[in-house]
């Protein structure tokens, strides 16, 4: 029998990373959690409270940390690159302190430089961070984007050159966001869409899928728009999420919602995913 995927969400940490985070988890019925440990829209290296980090680690909760949205290892701007390195290193250290399973990082954009130059930049600056992670530390989870602009990684197939630029480092994992994948052209709503997408992911990066961001999409397949919708209320629909959880590549992989709304809607999305998983 395949291992069961834990279902949870990105949680509010108001009141403390562990104190507030664990309380919010209970409120929405989450079995796992994703958190921010710094301002998601800034570069400040928030030290946090060591007692809260330790409390989260000691709780035994399966947790993940998401780096700020500004991180871009493909940027030609030296300041953006330097800040991306600093805050990703900082977040990985907080990941060690909190006992987190993974640190999620967006795969970024080449912006105005060539894709080849951006991939060389990854090799030069992101690979050393992977080397710094202790064996029992978190994986760095690469999250492909929706495909707008000069994004380095949007489709599952884009992961191959991206991981190659990182020498297929064992600490480089994958976080697949269903809204991003759908926006990038993977038609998860079609009869074979889920199977084809996750078969392709398994063929390219077997065993590297460590987290799924479960989000429906406000926009149609191939829109290249990153607009999340509640489960079953968007263009993907509810059924594909059940198929996703039955795919061998997703067996035992935690499922995390990042859907709109506050606790009540978060709880409804998690309850729907649990029904789909357990049916």
Helices and strands as residue ranges (DSSP letters): E 7-10, H 19-28, E 33-35, H 50-59, E 63-66, H 78-98, E 102-106, H 115-125, H 127-132, E 139-143, H 158-165, E 172-177, H 178-183, H 193-204, E 209-214, E 216-217, E 228-229, H 239-246, G 248-250, E 254-257, H 263-278
